[in-house]
Amino acid sequence: MGYVARCGWCGTPLSPQHGRRYCRSAHRQAAWRARQHWQKAAPSREAMARAGEDLTDGLQAVAQQVHQQPWPGMPAGFHCTGVACVPELAGRLVRVAVLADRQAGASWTQIGAGLGISAEAARSPFGRMRQSATSVPEAG
């Protein structure tokens, strides 16, 4: 069986004589809007990559601490001190991911589903977040 051209938006098979990428003009417009949203979210995706790298670095530091030999005068709570940054780094990653998804046009229902929570539970902590991705606070 040969190649069947499909609408770039909905996947509906296109007739060979159709000669277009979309089955309707509305789908062409929707695809254009989606590309515009995706481009608008580029700074947020870059911030998300930085936040992910920071989290990975923090987790690697914790993993290295596990293998350290105890020394005289090792402070109590040494391991807890090492992992204390992980929740903040993970929270920062989630915040920039939500911001990137919102800028890319995702609904609160879609974001909530991605986080495993309801739309209202996603909107509540993140709904007022209007800052740009570049102003998301860095972990310190």
Buried (B, 14 or more C-beta within 10 A) or exposed (E): EEEEBBBBBEEEEBEEEEEBBBBEEEBBEBBEEEEEBBEEBEBBBBBBEBBBEBBEEBBEEBEEEEEEEEEEEEEEEEEEEBEEBBEBBBBBBBBBBBBBBBBBBBEBEBBBBEBEBEBEBBBEEBEEEEEEBEEBEEBE
